[in-house]
């Protein structure tokens, strides 16, 4: 690429994520196709082995068009990551607002994210597994996205317990993201939906200031 249910969900595909993956509901359809192709090629080949030529062929655009939108593979992949995570987090935020209580919000947000990622395995692999392999700027993008996720999952001030908010946020999103990553690599994205209850218990236990119950080996 030179460019580069308790979750409150009725329709099986979220509008923002669907638009990205379809590559055709963007004000610039060619750019949208390049973004969608970036995720697919990276997911299938791995970031290191993904190439500009393959991405351009699958997107069905010329090299000239591709270079007009993106300077290279990294720029396109990061733009695709930003678009995918923005769609996921926006949807999670909408779902979370439907729940006044913290526990309900945590379960809804996690349920939404896990279901969406399970339904878009190429997005899941590209954005969770492959992104860190794209270098320092990619990791910086991930940190920003996880900070936004922490704001959706974090406990209200009166439930924060003895741990500092920054430590709680780091542990919350670090544990959740690592569980998602290892599940994708070990079992495939389709199994992510099975994590909701355990991850919700982890977040609620840790965020509430008490040690979470560890389930399994």
C-alpha positions as CSV (number, residue, x, y, z in Angstrom):
1,X,0.0,0.0,0.0
2,X,1.5,3.1,-0.9
3,X,-1.0,4.7,1.1
4,X,-1.3,3.4,2.3
5,X,-26.7,-8.7,22.9
6,X,-26.0,-6.3,25.5
7,X,-23.9,-3.9,23.6
8,X,-26.9,-1.9,22.2
9,X,-26.2,-3.0,18.7
10,X,-29.0,-4.0,16.3
11,X,-27.5,-3.6,12.9
12,X,-24.5,-6.1,12.4
13,X,-22.2,-3.4,11.0
14,X,-21.5,0.0,12.5
15,X,-21.9,2.8,10.1
16,X,-18.5,4.4,10.5
17,X,-16.6,1.1,10.4
18,X,-18.7,-0.2,7.6
19,X,-17.9,2.9,5.5
20,X,-14.2,2.4,6.1
21,X,-14.2,-1.3,5.2
22,X,-16.4,-0.9,2.2
23,X,-14.1,1.8,0.9
24,X,-17.0,3.6,-0.9
25,X,-18.9,5.9,1.4
26,X,-16.3,8.6,1.7
27,X,-16.2,12.1,0.2
28,X,-13.1,10.8,-1.6
29,X,-13.9,7.2,-2.6
30,X,-10.4,6.5,-3.8
31,X,-8.9,7.5,-0.5
32,X,-11.5,5.4,1.3
33,X,-10.6,2.4,-0.8
34,X,-6.9,2.9,0.0
35,X,-7.6,3.0,3.7
36,X,-9.7,-0.1,3.6
37,X,-7.1,-1.9,1.5
38,X,-4.3,-0.8,3.9
39,X,-6.0,-2.7,6.8
40,X,-6.7,-5.8,4.7
41,X,-3.2,-6.1,3.3
42,X,-1.5,-5.4,6.6
43,X,-3.8,-8.0,8.3
44,X,-3.1,-10.6,5.7
45,X,0.6,-10.0,5.0
46,X,1.8,-8.4,8.2
47,X,3.0,-4.8,8.3
48,X,6.6,-5.7,7.4
49,X,5.6,-7.6,4.3
50,X,2.8,-5.4,3.1
51,X,3.8,-3.5,-0.1
52,X,2.7,-0.4,-1.9
53,X,2.1,-2.3,-5.1
54,X,-0.2,-4.9,-3.6
55,X,-2.2,-2.2,-1.9
56,X,-2.6,-0.2,-5.0
57,X,-3.7,-3.2,-7.0
58,X,-6.3,-4.2,-4.5
59,X,-7.6,-0.7,-4.1
60,X,-8.0,-0.4,-7.9
61,X,-6.3,2.9,-8.2
62,X,-3.3,4.1,-10.1
63,X,0.1,4.8,-8.5
64,X,-0.4,8.5,-9.3
65,X,-3.7,8.6,-7.4
66,X,-2.3,6.7,-4.5
67,X,0.7,9.1,-4.1
68,X,-1.7,12.0,-4.3
69,X,-3.3,10.9,-1.1
70,X,-0.4,9.3,0.8
71,X,3.3,9.6,0.7
72,X,3.9,5.9,1.6
73,X,2.8,2.8,3.4
74,X,3.2,4.1,6.9
75,X,1.2,7.3,6.3
76,X,-1.7,5.3,4.7
77,X,-1.7,2.6,7.4
78,X,-1.7,5.2,10.2
79,X,-4.6,7.1,8.5
80,X,-6.5,3.8,8.3
81,X,-5.8,3.1,11.9
82,X,-7.0,6.5,13.0
83,X,-10.2,6.1,10.9
84,X,-10.9,2.6,12.3
85,X,-10.3,3.5,15.9
86,X,-12.2,6.7,15.7
87,X,-15.2,4.8,14.4
88,X,-14.9,2.1,17.1
89,X,-14.5,4.6,19.9
90,X,-17.2,6.9,18.7
91,X,-19.6,3.9,18.7
92,X,-18.5,2.8,22.1
93,X,-19.0,6.3,23.5
94,X,-22.5,6.4,22.2
95,X,-23.3,3.0,23.7
96,X,-21.7,4.0,27.0
97,X,-23.8,7.1,27.3
98,X,-27.0,5.0,27.5
99,X,-25.9,3.7,30.9
100,X,-25.9,5.9,34.0
101,X,-24.2,3.4,36.2
102,X,-20.5,2.6,35.9
103,X,-20.9,-1.2,35.8
104,X,-23.4,-1.0,33.0
105,X,-21.2,1.4,31.0
106,X,-18.2,-0.8,31.3
107,X,-20.1,-3.9,30.1
108,X,-21.7,-2.0,27.3
109,X,-18.5,-0.4,26.0
110,X,-16.5,-3.6,26.2
111,X,-19.4,-5.5,24.6
112,X,-19.5,-3.1,21.8
113,X,-15.8,-3.1,21.1
114,X,-15.4,-6.8,21.3
115,X,-18.3,-7.5,19.0
116,X,-17.2,-4.9,16.5
117,X,-13.7,-6.3,16.4
118,X,-14.9,-9.9,16.2
119,X,-17.0,-8.9,13.2
120,X,-14.1,-7.2,11.5
121,X,-11.2,-9.6,11.9
122,X,-8.9,-7.8,9.5
123,X,-9.4,-4.5,11.4
124,X,-8.7,-6.4,14.6
125,X,-5.5,-7.9,13.4
126,X,-4.2,-4.8,11.7
127,X,-5.1,-2.4,14.5
128,X,-4.3,-4.5,17.5
129,X,-1.6,-7.1,16.5
130,X,0.2,-5.4,13.6
131,X,0.1,-1.7,14.6
132,X,3.0,-1.9,17.2
133,X,5.2,-3.4,14.4
134,X,4.9,-0.1,12.4
135,X,7.3,1.9,14.7
136,X,7.3,4.7,17.2
137,X,4.7,6.9,15.5
138,X,2.3,4.0,15.4
139,X,2.8,3.3,19.1
140,X,2.1,7.0,19.8
141,X,-1.2,6.7,17.9
142,X,-2.0,3.6,19.9
143,X,-1.3,5.4,23.2
144,X,-3.7,8.2,22.2
145,X,-6.4,5.7,21.3
146,X,-6.0,3.8,24.5
147,X,-6.2,7.0,26.5
148,X,-9.6,7.6,25.0
149,X,-10.6,4.1,25.8
150,X,-9.5,4.6,29.4
151,X,-11.8,7.6,29.7
152,X,-14.7,5.4,28.7
153,X,-13.9,2.6,31.1
154,X,-12.4,4.4,34.1
155,X,-14.3,4.5,37.4
156,X,-16.1,7.6,38.7
157,X,-14.1,9.6,41.3
158,X,-15.9,8.2,44.3
159,X,-15.0,4.6,43.2
160,X,-11.3,5.1,42.3
161,X,-10.0,3.5,45.5
162,X,-6.4,3.9,46.8
163,X,-4.7,3.8,43.3
164,X,-4.0,7.0,41.5
165,X,-6.2,7.6,38.4
166,X,-3.2,7.4,36.0
167,X,-2.2,4.0,37.4
168,X,-5.7,2.8,37.2
169,X,-6.1,3.9,33.6
170,X,-2.8,2.3,32.6
171,X,-3.6,-1.0,34.2
172,X,-7.2,-1.0,32.9
173,X,-6.4,-0.4,29.3
174,X,-3.2,-2.4,29.4
175,X,-4.9,-5.5,30.7
176,X,-7.8,-5.2,28.4
177,X,-5.7,-4.6,25.3
178,X,-3.3,-7.4,26.1
179,X,-6.2,-9.8,26.5
180,X,-7.6,-8.7,23.2
181,X,-4.3,-9.0,21.4
182,X,-3.5,-12.5,22.8
183,X,-6.9,-13.8,22.0
184,X,-6.7,-12.5,18.3
185,X,-3.3,-14.2,17.9
186,X,-4.2,-17.4,19.7
187,X,-7.8,-18.0,18.9
188,X,-8.8,-15.5,16.3
189,X,-10.9,-12.4,16.4
190,X,-14.2,-14.4,16.4
191,X,-13.5,-15.4,20.0
192,X,-13.3,-11.9,21.3
193,X,-17.0,-11.8,22.2
194,X,-16.3,-14.5,24.8
195,X,-14.2,-12.0,26.8
196,X,-16.8,-9.5,27.8
197,X,-17.7,-10.8,31.2
198,X,-14.2,-11.6,32.4
199,X,-12.8,-8.3,31.1
200,X,-15.7,-6.4,32.7
201,X,-15.0,-8.1,36.0
202,X,-11.3,-7.1,35.7
203,X,-12.1,-3.5,35.0
204,X,-14.7,-3.2,37.7
205,X,-12.5,-4.9,40.3
206,X,-9.4,-3.0,39.5
207,X,-11.1,0.3,39.0
208,X,-12.9,-0.1,42.2
209,X,-9.7,-0.4,44.2
210,X,-9.9,-4.1,44.9
211,X,-7.9,-6.9,43.2
212,X,-9.7,-8.3,40.3
213,X,-10.5,-12.0,40.3
214,X,-8.3,-13.9,37.9
215,X,-10.0,-16.6,36.0
216,X,-8.2,-19.5,34.3
217,X,-4.5,-20.3,34.1
